[in-house]
Amino acid sequence: MSETVVARLRPHPRALFWPCVLLVIVAGGFGYFTGLREAWQVIVVCVAAVALVVLGFLVPLLRYLSVGYTITTRRIAVRSGILVRSRQELLLSRAHDVSLRRTALQAMFRTGDVRVGTAIDRPLVLHDVPAAALVQETLHDLMERNRSDRSIG
């Protein structure tokens, strides 16, 4: 049986809301405070603005972009990490349970944490995935198809 990619997912972009708000505030503050007369004051404003943009926007953006989930017909792969990349894979044949956990905020956005349980290892958790109920149903179907293919072959 060949392996095909069913879905490539990232966590919900809601995680970037506050960094984007901070970016707008820093841009407005930078524009307001660049009219200062003293050179050292302008330098302090520039350094503070750059530091806030790097720490408050770029780091969360890179953290968001560094997490990805790939679901294929045979396995689930989770990749993460900015400086040190890690990849965790789970064969669907080893999974026995798929559950969905949602907070109130996640329910409003139809996202959630999909937890794939195994008998031996610790569960694999796909954090804050969009359309979490659909992902859970798809994983159930893929696990069932994988079990039926194993019993036939």
Secondary structure as the mmCIF struct_conf table of DSSP 4:
data_model
#
loop_
_struct_conf.conf_type_id
_struct_conf.id
_struct_conf.beg_label_comp_id
_struct_conf.beg_label_asym_id
_struct_conf.beg_label_seq_id
_struct_conf.end_label_comp_id
_struct_conf.end_label_asym_id
_struct_conf.end_label_seq_id
STRN STRN1 VAL A 5 LEU A 9
HELX_RH_3T_P HELX_RH_3T_P1 PRO A 13 LEU A 16
HELX_RH_AL_P HELX_RH_AL_P1 PHE A 17 PHE A 33
TURN_TY1_P TURN_TY1_P1 THR A 34 GLY A 35
BEND BEND1 ARG A 37 GLU A 38
HELX_RH_AL_P HELX_RH_AL_P2 ALA A 39 VAL A 53
HELX_RH_PI_P HELX_RH_PI_P1 VAL A 54 LEU A 58
HELX_RH_AL_P HELX_RH_AL_P3 VAL A 59 LEU A 65
TURN_TY1_P TURN_TY1_P2 SER A 66 SER A 66
STRN STRN2 GLY A 68 THR A 72
BEND BEND2 THR A 73 ARG A 74
STRN STRN3 ARG A 75 SER A 80
BEND BEND3 ILE A 82 VAL A 84
STRN STRN4 SER A 86 LEU A 91
HELX_RH_3T_P HELX_RH_3T_P2 LEU A 92 ARG A 94
STRN STRN5 ALA A 95 ARG A 101
HELX_RH_AL_P HELX_RH_AL_P4 ALA A 104 MET A 108
TURN_TY1_P TURN_TY1_P3 PHE A 109 ARG A 110
STRN STRN6 THR A 111 THR A 118
BEND BEND4 ALA A 119 ASP A 121
HELX_LH_PP_P HELX_LH_PP_P1 ARG A 122 PRO A 123
STRN STRN7 LEU A 124 PRO A 130
TURN_TY1_P TURN_TY1_P4 ALA A 131 ALA A 131
HELX_RH_AL_P HELX_RH_AL_P5 ALA A 132 ILE A 152
#
